[in-house]
Protein backbone atom coordinates (compact mmCIF):
# COMPACT_ATOMS: atom_id res chain seq x y z
CA UNK A 1 0.00 0.00 0.00
CA UNK A 2 1.35 3.35 -1.06
CA UNK A 3 1.93 5.80 1.76
CA UNK A 4 1.16 9.40 1.05
CA UNK A 5 2.81 12.28 2.80
CA UNK A 6 -0.35 14.39 2.53
CA UNK A 7 0.89 16.32 5.51
CA UNK A 8 4.44 15.62 6.50
CA UNK A 9 4.26 17.06 9.96
CA UNK A 10 0.80 15.91 10.92
CA UNK A 11 0.23 14.74 14.43
CA UNK A 12 -0.87 11.20 15.05
CA UNK A 13 -3.89 12.36 17.02
CA UNK A 14 -5.26 15.70 18.05
CA UNK A 15 -6.54 16.62 21.43
CA UNK A 16 -8.22 19.92 20.62
CA UNK A 17 -10.63 19.92 17.72
CA UNK A 18 -11.30 23.09 15.75
CA UNK A 19 -14.69 24.73 16.14
CA UNK A 20 -16.86 25.48 13.11
CA UNK A 21 -18.33 28.99 13.25
CA UNK A 22 -21.22 29.67 10.86
CA UNK A 23 -21.53 33.43 10.55
CA UNK A 24 -25.11 34.68 9.94
CA UNK A 25 -26.24 31.47 8.22
CA UNK A 26 -29.52 31.89 6.34
CA UNK A 27 -31.02 28.43 5.95
CA UNK A 28 -31.59 25.84 8.65
CA UNK A 29 -31.09 23.15 6.01
CA UNK A 30 -27.49 24.22 5.54
CA UNK A 31 -26.83 24.33 9.28
CA UNK A 32 -28.08 20.74 9.55
CA UNK A 33 -26.08 19.54 6.55
CA UNK A 34 -22.99 21.26 7.96
CA UNK A 35 -23.50 19.42 11.26
CA UNK A 36 -23.73 16.12 9.37
CA UNK A 37 -20.48 16.90 7.52
CA UNK A 38 -18.80 17.71 10.84
CA UNK A 39 -19.96 14.42 12.30
CA UNK A 40 -18.71 12.52 9.24
CA UNK A 41 -15.27 13.93 9.94
CA UNK A 42 -15.31 13.69 13.74
CA UNK A 43 -15.79 17.38 14.57
CA UNK A 44 -18.39 18.40 17.15
CA UNK A 45 -17.99 22.03 18.25
CA UNK A 46 -20.54 24.07 16.26
CA UNK A 47 -21.06 27.79 16.89
CA UNK A 48 -23.63 30.03 15.23
CA UNK A 49 -23.36 33.79 14.95
CA UNK A 50 -26.80 35.37 14.47
CA UNK A 51 -28.63 32.63 12.52
CA UNK A 52 -31.23 34.42 10.38
CA UNK A 53 -34.20 32.20 11.29
CA UNK A 54 -33.42 31.92 15.00
CA UNK A 55 -32.46 28.84 16.97
CA UNK A 56 -33.31 25.99 17.33
CA UNK A 57 -34.44 25.35 13.78
CA UNK A 58 -36.51 22.35 12.68
CA UNK A 59 -35.06 22.21 9.15
CA UNK A 60 -31.59 21.85 10.61
CA UNK A 61 -32.63 18.68 12.42
CA UNK A 62 -34.21 17.26 9.25
CA UNK A 63 -30.97 17.63 7.31
CA UNK A 64 -28.64 16.57 10.11
CA UNK A 65 -29.09 12.81 9.51
CA UNK A 66 -28.26 11.83 13.05
CA UNK A 67 -25.99 14.70 13.96
CA UNK A 68 -28.61 15.93 16.43
CA UNK A 69 -26.16 15.92 19.28
CA UNK A 70 -24.02 18.51 17.52
CA UNK A 71 -27.09 20.71 16.97
CA UNK A 72 -28.23 20.24 20.56
CA UNK A 73 -24.89 21.53 21.78
CA UNK A 74 -24.49 24.35 19.24
CA UNK A 75 -23.74 27.67 20.91
CA UNK A 76 -25.25 30.94 19.74
CA UNK A 77 -23.41 34.28 19.66
CA UNK A 78 -24.04 37.86 18.60
CA UNK A 79 -20.67 38.50 17.05
CA UNK A 80 -17.67 36.75 15.53
CA UNK A 81 -15.53 38.16 18.33
CA UNK A 82 -17.66 36.55 21.01
CA UNK A 83 -17.88 33.25 19.14
CA UNK A 84 -14.12 32.94 18.82
CA UNK A 85 -13.06 34.42 22.15
CA UNK A 86 -11.40 31.19 23.29
CA UNK A 87 -9.60 30.53 19.98
CA UNK A 88 -5.88 31.15 19.62
CA UNK A 89 -6.11 31.23 15.86
CA UNK A 90 -9.07 32.08 13.62
CA UNK A 91 -9.31 31.14 9.95
CA UNK A 92 -11.73 32.82 7.52
CA UNK A 93 -12.89 30.45 4.77
CA UNK A 94 -13.26 31.70 1.21
CA UNK A 95 -13.61 30.03 -2.16
CA UNK A 96 -12.48 33.05 -4.14
CA UNK A 97 -9.41 35.25 -3.86
CA UNK A 98 -9.78 38.19 -1.49
CA UNK A 99 -8.04 41.53 -1.65
CA UNK A 100 -7.18 41.81 2.02
CA UNK A 101 -3.56 41.75 3.01
CA UNK A 102 -3.64 38.72 5.22
CA UNK A 103 -1.78 35.43 5.18
CA UNK A 104 -3.59 32.81 3.14
CA UNK A 105 -3.42 29.03 3.30
CA UNK A 106 -5.17 26.30 1.33
CA UNK A 107 -7.52 23.92 3.11
CA UNK A 108 -4.77 21.29 3.08
CA UNK A 109 -2.17 23.67 4.46
CA UNK A 110 -4.64 24.69 7.16
CA UNK A 111 -5.02 21.08 8.19
CA UNK A 112 -1.27 20.62 8.42
CA UNK A 113 -0.77 23.80 10.42
CA UNK A 114 -3.53 22.99 12.85
CA UNK A 115 -2.40 19.45 13.43
CA UNK A 116 1.02 20.74 14.58
CA UNK A 117 -0.44 22.57 17.55
CA UNK A 118 -2.72 21.75 20.38
CA UNK A 119 -4.62 25.02 20.64
CA UNK A 120 -8.24 25.87 20.07
CA UNK A 121 -8.74 27.03 16.50
CA UNK A 122 -11.87 28.56 14.97
CA UNK A 123 -12.95 28.31 11.32
CA UNK A 124 -15.35 30.98 10.04
CA UNK A 125 -17.81 30.25 7.24
CA UNK A 126 -19.88 33.12 5.80
CA UNK A 127 -23.52 33.21 4.88
CA UNK A 128 -24.77 31.34 1.81
CA UNK A 129 -25.43 34.35 -0.43
CA UNK A 130 -22.21 36.34 -0.16
CA UNK A 131 -19.79 34.55 2.14
CA UNK A 132 -17.85 36.47 4.78
CA UNK A 133 -17.86 40.28 4.73
CA UNK A 134 -14.59 42.17 4.83
CA UNK A 135 -15.30 43.09 8.44
CA UNK A 136 -15.82 39.45 9.35
CA UNK A 137 -12.63 38.44 7.56
CA UNK A 138 -10.82 41.15 9.48
CA UNK A 139 -11.62 39.21 12.67
CA UNK A 140 -9.53 36.29 11.45
CA UNK A 141 -5.77 35.77 11.54
CA UNK A 142 -5.53 33.87 8.28
CA UNK A 143 -7.57 33.32 5.14
CA UNK A 144 -8.38 29.70 4.47
CA UNK A 145 -8.76 29.23 0.74
CA UNK A 146 -10.53 26.19 -0.71
CA UNK A 147 -9.01 25.74 -4.14
CA UNK A 148 -11.79 25.17 -6.66
CA UNK A 149 -12.42 25.61 -10.35
CA UNK A 150 -11.90 29.39 -10.66
CA UNK A 151 -14.78 29.63 -13.09
CA UNK A 152 -17.24 27.96 -10.72
CA UNK A 153 -15.97 28.41 -7.20
CA UNK A 154 -19.31 28.89 -5.48
CA UNK A 155 -19.67 26.10 -2.92
CA UNK A 156 -22.74 25.25 -0.89
CA UNK A 157 -22.12 26.13 2.78
CA UNK A 158 -22.26 22.54 3.99
CA UNK A 159 -19.90 21.44 1.21
CA UNK A 160 -17.37 24.08 2.24
CA UNK A 161 -17.61 22.81 5.82
CA UNK A 162 -17.22 19.23 4.57
CA UNK A 163 -14.04 19.94 2.59
CA UNK A 164 -12.32 21.76 5.44
CA UNK A 165 -13.42 19.16 8.00
CA UNK A 166 -12.29 16.37 5.63
CA UNK A 167 -8.83 17.90 5.28
CA UNK A 168 -8.65 18.23 9.05
CA UNK A 169 -9.58 14.57 9.44
CA UNK A 170 -6.99 13.41 6.90
CA UNK A 171 -4.23 15.36 8.63
CA UNK A 172 -5.24 14.41 12.13
CA UNK A 173 -5.56 10.68 11.63
CA UNK A 174 -2.68 8.62 10.39
CA UNK A 175 -2.95 7.48 6.77
CA UNK A 176 -1.34 4.17 7.61
CA UNK A 177 -4.17 1.77 8.38
CA UNK A 178 -6.61 3.27 5.88
CA UNK A 179 -7.63 -0.08 4.50
CA UNK A 180 -7.15 -2.76 7.08
CA UNK A 181 -6.17 -6.27 6.16
CA UNK A 182 -7.88 -8.09 3.36
CA UNK A 183 -10.38 -10.56 4.77
CA UNK A 184 -8.69 -13.53 3.07
CA UNK A 185 -5.14 -14.63 3.79
CA UNK A 186 -2.70 -13.77 1.03
CA UNK A 187 -0.83 -16.58 -0.67
CA UNK A 188 2.84 -16.96 0.22
CA UNK A 189 5.15 -16.61 -2.73
CA UNK A 190 5.82 -20.34 -2.92
CA UNK A 191 2.16 -21.02 -3.64
CA UNK A 192 2.09 -18.49 -6.44
CA UNK A 193 5.36 -19.83 -7.86
CA UNK A 194 3.97 -23.39 -7.87
CA UNK A 195 0.88 -22.21 -9.70
CA UNK A 196 2.87 -20.31 -12.30
CA UNK A 197 5.33 -23.16 -12.82
CA UNK A 198 2.41 -25.48 -13.42
CA UNK A 199 0.80 -23.06 -15.85
CA UNK A 200 4.03 -22.58 -17.77
CA UNK A 201 4.59 -26.36 -17.93
CA UNK A 202 1.04 -26.92 -19.20
CA UNK A 203 1.43 -24.23 -21.84
CA UNK A 204 4.84 -25.58 -22.81
CA UNK A 205 3.41 -29.07 -23.30
CA UNK A 206 0.85 -27.53 -25.68
CA UNK A 207 3.38 -25.59 -27.76
CA UNK A 208 2.51 -22.12 -26.47
CA UNK A 209 6.12 -20.94 -26.37
CA UNK A 210 6.91 -21.84 -29.93
CA UNK A 211 9.52 -19.24 -30.81
CA UNK A 212 12.70 -20.09 -28.86
CA UNK A 213 14.14 -16.58 -28.78
CA UNK A 214 10.89 -15.16 -27.37
CA UNK A 215 10.40 -17.90 -24.83
CA UNK A 216 11.92 -16.18 -21.79
CA UNK A 217 10.10 -12.92 -22.40
CA UNK A 218 6.79 -14.68 -22.97
CA UNK A 219 7.12 -16.61 -19.72
CA UNK A 220 7.88 -13.36 -17.92
CA UNK A 221 4.82 -11.71 -19.45
CA UNK A 222 2.58 -14.61 -18.45
CA UNK A 223 3.88 -14.50 -14.89
CA UNK A 224 3.49 -10.71 -14.70
CA UNK A 225 -0.22 -11.04 -15.40
CA UNK A 226 -0.65 -12.92 -12.14
CA UNK A 227 1.92 -11.16 -9.98
CA UNK A 228 0.71 -7.60 -10.56
CA UNK A 229 -1.12 -7.68 -7.26
CA UNK A 230 -1.07 -10.06 -4.29
CA UNK A 231 -3.29 -13.14 -4.73
CA UNK A 232 -5.07 -14.79 -1.86
CA UNK A 233 -4.58 -18.52 -1.23
CA UNK A 234 -8.19 -19.05 -2.27
CA UNK A 235 -7.56 -17.28 -5.57
CA UNK A 236 -4.56 -19.50 -6.19
CA UNK A 237 -6.77 -22.58 -5.70
CA UNK A 238 -9.39 -21.10 -8.00
CA UNK A 239 -6.73 -20.62 -10.67
CA UNK A 240 -5.58 -24.24 -10.24
CA UNK A 241 -9.21 -25.22 -10.77
CA UNK A 242 -9.56 -23.04 -13.84
CA UNK A 243 -6.47 -24.56 -15.42
CA UNK A 244 -7.65 -28.11 -14.66
CA UNK A 245 -11.13 -27.50 -16.08
CA UNK A 246 -9.86 -25.75 -19.19
CA UNK A 247 -7.56 -28.71 -19.81
CA UNK A 248 -10.56 -30.96 -19.44
CA UNK A 249 -9.07 -33.19 -16.75
CA UNK A 250 -12.21 -33.13 -14.70
CA UNK A 251 -14.69 -33.40 -17.47
CA UNK B 1 2.86 29.88 0.51
CA UNK B 2 3.85 26.52 1.90
CA UNK B 3 4.12 23.81 -0.72
CA UNK B 4 2.70 20.44 0.20
CA UNK B 5 3.73 17.16 -1.30
CA UNK B 6 0.16 15.89 -1.16
CA UNK B 7 0.94 13.68 -4.11
CA UNK B 8 4.58 13.44 -5.00
CA UNK B 9 4.33 12.11 -8.51
CA UNK B 10 1.15 13.78 -9.70
CA UNK B 11 0.95 15.37 -13.10
CA UNK B 12 0.92 19.11 -13.64
CA UNK B 13 -2.14 18.87 -15.85
CA UNK B 14 -4.34 16.05 -16.96
CA UNK B 15 -5.76 15.56 -20.39
CA UNK B 16 -8.27 12.86 -19.63
CA UNK B 17 -10.70 13.59 -16.83
CA UNK B 18 -12.38 10.79 -14.88
CA UNK B 19 -16.06 10.19 -15.47
CA UNK B 20 -18.50 10.13 -12.57
CA UNK B 21 -20.92 7.19 -12.79
CA UNK B 22 -23.99 7.41 -10.55
CA UNK B 23 -25.41 3.90 -10.28
CA UNK B 24 -29.20 3.78 -9.87
CA UNK B 25 -29.45 7.20 -8.17
CA UNK B 26 -32.76 7.78 -6.46
CA UNK B 27 -33.22 11.52 -6.12
CA UNK B 28 -32.89 14.15 -8.83
CA UNK B 29 -31.74 16.60 -6.14
CA UNK B 30 -28.66 14.53 -5.51
CA UNK B 31 -27.85 14.19 -9.20
CA UNK B 32 -27.99 17.98 -9.51
CA UNK B 33 -25.89 18.55 -6.40
CA UNK B 34 -23.36 16.00 -7.68
CA UNK B 35 -23.14 17.89 -10.98
CA UNK B 36 -22.51 21.12 -9.07
CA UNK B 37 -19.73 19.43 -7.08
CA UNK B 38 -18.19 18.14 -10.32
CA UNK B 39 -18.27 21.63 -11.81
CA UNK B 40 -16.68 23.10 -8.69
CA UNK B 41 -13.77 20.73 -9.23
CA UNK B 42 -13.55 20.93 -13.02
CA UNK B 43 -15.04 17.54 -13.90
CA UNK B 44 -17.69 17.31 -16.61
CA UNK B 45 -18.30 13.71 -17.74
CA UNK B 46 -21.43 12.54 -15.87
CA UNK B 47 -22.98 9.12 -16.55
CA UNK B 48 -26.17 7.75 -15.04
CA UNK B 49 -27.05 4.05 -14.77
CA UNK B 50 -30.81 3.57 -14.45
CA UNK B 51 -31.83 6.75 -12.59
CA UNK B 52 -34.95 5.83 -10.59
CA UNK B 53 -37.08 8.79 -11.63
CA UNK B 54 -36.10 8.81 -15.28
CA UNK B 55 -34.18 11.46 -17.15
CA UNK B 56 -34.13 14.43 -17.57
CA UNK B 57 -35.20 15.42 -14.07
CA UNK B 58 -36.36 18.89 -13.05
CA UNK B 59 -35.11 18.62 -9.47
CA UNK B 60 -31.61 17.94 -10.74
CA UNK B 61 -31.59 21.27 -12.58
CA UNK B 62 -32.85 23.12 -9.49
CA UNK B 63 -29.93 21.83 -7.39
CA UNK B 64 -27.26 22.12 -10.06
CA UNK B 65 -26.65 25.84 -9.45
CA UNK B 66 -25.37 26.53 -12.93
CA UNK B 67 -24.00 23.10 -13.76
CA UNK B 68 -26.76 22.71 -16.36
CA UNK B 69 -24.26 21.96 -19.10
CA UNK B 70 -23.07 18.86 -17.23
CA UNK B 71 -26.67 17.66 -16.85
CA UNK B 72 -27.45 18.44 -20.51
CA UNK B 73 -24.56 16.20 -21.56
CA UNK B 74 -25.15 13.42 -19.02
CA UNK B 75 -25.31 9.99 -20.67
CA UNK B 76 -27.79 7.31 -19.61
CA UNK B 77 -27.00 3.59 -19.47
CA UNK B 78 -28.71 0.34 -18.51
CA UNK B 79 -25.74 -1.25 -16.80
CA UNK B 80 -22.43 -0.44 -15.13
CA UNK B 81 -20.66 -2.43 -17.84
CA UNK B 82 -22.12 -0.28 -20.62
CA UNK B 83 -21.43 2.94 -18.72
CA UNK B 84 -17.75 2.10 -18.23
CA UNK B 85 -17.02 0.28 -21.50
CA UNK B 86 -14.40 2.86 -22.52
CA UNK B 87 -12.68 3.03 -19.12
CA UNK B 88 -9.35 1.30 -18.53
CA UNK B 89 -9.78 1.41 -14.79
CA UNK B 90 -12.96 1.51 -12.74
CA UNK B 91 -13.12 2.54 -9.06
CA UNK B 92 -16.02 1.65 -6.75
CA UNK B 93 -16.59 4.26 -4.05
CA UNK B 94 -17.47 3.16 -0.53
CA UNK B 95 -17.47 4.85 2.85
CA UNK B 96 -17.39 1.62 4.83
CA UNK B 97 -15.12 -1.38 4.70
CA UNK B 98 -16.15 -4.13 2.29
CA UNK B 99 -15.37 -7.81 2.44
CA UNK B 100 -14.51 -8.35 -1.19
CA UNK B 101 -10.98 -9.29 -2.07
CA UNK B 102 -10.08 -6.32 -4.17
CA UNK B 103 -7.37 -3.73 -3.94
CA UNK B 104 -8.45 -0.68 -1.99
CA UNK B 105 -7.18 2.88 -2.09
CA UNK B 106 -8.15 6.01 -0.19
CA UNK B 107 -9.59 8.97 -2.08
CA UNK B 108 -6.20 10.67 -1.90
CA UNK B 109 -4.35 7.61 -3.15
CA UNK B 110 -6.87 7.37 -5.98
CA UNK B 111 -6.13 10.94 -7.01
CA UNK B 112 -2.39 10.26 -7.04
CA UNK B 113 -2.77 7.06 -9.04
CA UNK B 114 -5.04 8.64 -11.60
CA UNK B 115 -2.93 11.71 -12.09
CA UNK B 116 0.05 9.56 -13.08
CA UNK B 117 -1.67 8.19 -16.16
CA UNK B 118 -3.54 9.58 -19.08
CA UNK B 119 -6.27 6.97 -19.42
CA UNK B 120 -10.03 7.17 -19.08
CA UNK B 121 -11.03 6.24 -15.56
CA UNK B 122 -14.54 5.71 -14.18
CA UNK B 123 -15.69 6.29 -10.59
CA UNK B 124 -18.82 4.44 -9.45
CA UNK B 125 -21.10 5.88 -6.77
CA UNK B 126 -23.97 3.75 -5.45
CA UNK B 127 -27.50 4.76 -4.71
CA UNK B 128 -28.29 6.93 -1.71
CA UNK B 129 -29.94 4.27 0.47
CA UNK B 130 -27.43 1.43 0.33
CA UNK B 131 -24.46 2.38 -1.84
CA UNK B 132 -23.05 -0.05 -4.38
CA UNK B 133 -24.16 -3.69 -4.37
CA UNK B 134 -21.59 -6.47 -4.35
CA UNK B 135 -22.34 -7.16 -8.01
CA UNK B 136 -21.76 -3.52 -8.87
CA UNK B 137 -18.51 -3.47 -6.92
CA UNK B 138 -17.45 -6.61 -8.78
CA UNK B 139 -17.49 -4.55 -11.99
CA UNK B 140 -14.72 -2.34 -10.63
CA UNK B 141 -10.98 -2.93 -10.49
CA UNK B 142 -10.38 -1.15 -7.23
CA UNK B 143 -12.32 -0.02 -4.19
CA UNK B 144 -12.06 3.70 -3.51
CA UNK B 145 -12.47 4.28 0.19
CA UNK B 146 -13.35 7.72 1.57
CA UNK B 147 -11.92 7.72 5.08
CA UNK B 148 -14.53 9.09 7.44
CA UNK B 149 -15.46 8.91 11.08
CA UNK B 150 -16.08 5.15 11.41
CA UNK B 151 -19.04 5.78 13.69
CA UNK B 152 -20.77 8.09 11.22
CA UNK B 153 -19.52 7.23 7.76
CA UNK B 154 -22.76 7.75 5.87
CA UNK B 155 -22.16 10.50 3.33
CA UNK B 156 -24.73 12.20 1.16
CA UNK B 157 -24.23 11.15 -2.48
CA UNK B 158 -23.24 14.62 -3.68
CA UNK B 159 -20.81 14.99 -0.80
CA UNK B 160 -19.11 11.72 -1.70
CA UNK B 161 -18.79 12.97 -5.29
CA UNK B 162 -17.43 16.28 -3.99
CA UNK B 163 -14.71 14.69 -1.87
CA UNK B 164 -13.45 12.43 -4.64
CA UNK B 165 -13.61 15.23 -7.22
CA UNK B 166 -11.85 17.57 -4.79
CA UNK B 167 -9.00 15.10 -4.27
CA UNK B 168 -8.73 14.69 -8.03
CA UNK B 169 -8.53 18.45 -8.46
CA UNK B 170 -5.86 18.83 -5.79
CA UNK B 171 -3.71 16.12 -7.36
CA UNK B 172 -4.21 17.23 -10.92
CA UNK B 173 -3.55 20.94 -10.54
CA UNK B 174 -0.86 21.93 -8.12
CA UNK B 175 1.80 19.28 -7.90
CA UNK B 176 4.95 17.95 -9.49
CA UNK B 177 5.22 16.78 -13.09
CA UNK B 178 4.58 13.14 -13.61
CA UNK B 179 6.60 10.10 -14.42
CA UNK B 180 5.33 9.34 -17.87
CA UNK B 181 2.94 6.87 -19.36
CA UNK B 182 2.96 3.17 -18.69
CA UNK B 183 4.85 1.38 -21.45
CA UNK B 184 1.86 -0.52 -22.85
CA UNK B 185 -1.63 0.77 -23.57
CA UNK B 186 -4.15 -0.44 -21.03
CA UNK B 187 -7.17 -2.45 -22.12
CA UNK B 188 -10.55 -0.70 -22.05
CA UNK B 189 -13.11 -2.41 -19.87
CA UNK B 190 -15.01 -3.89 -22.82
CA UNK B 191 -11.92 -5.92 -23.83
CA UNK B 192 -11.55 -7.25 -20.30
CA UNK B 193 -15.28 -7.99 -20.09
CA UNK B 194 -15.13 -9.95 -23.36
CA UNK B 195 -12.20 -11.98 -22.05
CA UNK B 196 -13.92 -12.74 -18.76
CA UNK B 197 -17.23 -13.61 -20.44
CA UNK B 198 -15.36 -16.04 -22.65
CA UNK B 199 -13.52 -17.58 -19.70
CA UNK B 200 -16.74 -17.96 -17.72
CA UNK B 201 -18.50 -19.54 -20.73
CA UNK B 202 -15.62 -21.97 -21.25
CA UNK B 203 -15.61 -22.93 -17.58
CA UNK B 204 -19.39 -23.23 -17.60
CA UNK B 205 -19.29 -25.60 -20.56
CA UNK B 206 -16.87 -27.77 -18.58
CA UNK B 207 -18.97 -27.87 -15.42
CA UNK B 208 -16.80 -25.60 -13.30
CA UNK B 209 -19.73 -23.87 -11.62
CA UNK B 210 -21.39 -27.02 -10.46
CA UNK B 211 -23.11 -25.82 -7.28
CA UNK B 212 -25.99 -23.53 -8.33
CA UNK B 213 -26.14 -21.52 -5.12
CA UNK B 214 -22.42 -20.74 -5.28
CA UNK B 215 -22.41 -19.92 -8.97
CA UNK B 216 -22.74 -16.11 -8.72
CA UNK B 217 -20.12 -15.81 -6.05
CA UNK B 218 -17.72 -18.09 -7.88
CA UNK B 219 -18.09 -16.08 -11.07
CA UNK B 220 -17.43 -12.90 -9.09
CA UNK B 221 -14.33 -14.45 -7.53
CA UNK B 222 -13.00 -15.57 -10.92
CA UNK B 223 -13.52 -12.08 -12.34
CA UNK B 224 -11.90 -10.43 -9.33
CA UNK B 225 -8.70 -12.36 -9.96
CA UNK B 226 -8.28 -10.58 -13.28
CA UNK B 227 -9.63 -7.15 -12.41
CA UNK B 228 -7.46 -6.53 -9.37
CA UNK B 229 -5.17 -4.36 -11.45
CA UNK B 230 -5.45 -2.85 -14.93
CA UNK B 231 -4.46 -5.26 -17.71
CA UNK B 232 -2.78 -4.10 -20.87
CA UNK B 233 -4.33 -4.99 -24.22
CA UNK B 234 -1.38 -7.25 -24.85
CA UNK B 235 -1.99 -9.09 -21.58
CA UNK B 236 -5.61 -9.59 -22.56
CA UNK B 237 -4.47 -11.19 -25.83
CA UNK B 238 -1.98 -13.34 -23.93
CA UNK B 239 -4.80 -14.55 -21.68
CA UNK B 240 -6.94 -15.38 -24.72
CA UNK B 241 -3.99 -17.38 -26.00
CA UNK B 242 -3.54 -19.15 -22.68
CA UNK B 243 -7.20 -20.17 -22.59
CA UNK B 244 -7.08 -21.42 -26.18
CA UNK B 245 -3.91 -23.45 -25.62
CA UNK B 246 -5.14 -24.94 -22.36
CA UNK B 247 -8.32 -25.98 -24.11
CA UNK B 248 -6.16 -27.61 -26.74
CA UNK B 249 -7.69 -25.80 -29.70
CA UNK B 250 -4.31 -25.09 -31.17
CA UNK B 251 -2.64 -28.35 -30.36
Interface residues (C-beta under 8 A of the other chain):
Chain A: X1 X2 X4 X5 X6 X7 X8 X33 X36 X37 X39 X40 X41 X42 X65 X66 X67 X104 X105 X106 X108 X109 X112 X147 X148 X149 X152 X153 X154 X155 X156 X158 X159 X162 X163 X166 X169 X170 X173 X175 X178 X179 X180 X182 X183 X184 X199 X202 X203 X206 X207 X208 X218 X221 X222 X224 X225 X228 X229 X231 X232 X234 X235 X238 X239 X241 X242 X243 X245 X246 X247 X248 X250 X251
Chain B: X1 X2 X4 X5 X6 X7 X8 X33 X36 X37 X39 X40 X41 X42 X65 X66 X67 X97 X99 X101 X103 X104 X105 X106 X108 X109 X112 X113 X145 X147 X148 X149 X152 X153 X154 X155 X156 X158 X159 X162 X163 X166 X169 X170 X173 X174 X199 X202 X203 X206 X207 X208 X218 X221 X222 X224 X225 X228 X229 X231 X234 X235 X238 X239 X241 X242 X243 X245 X246 X247 X248 X250 X251
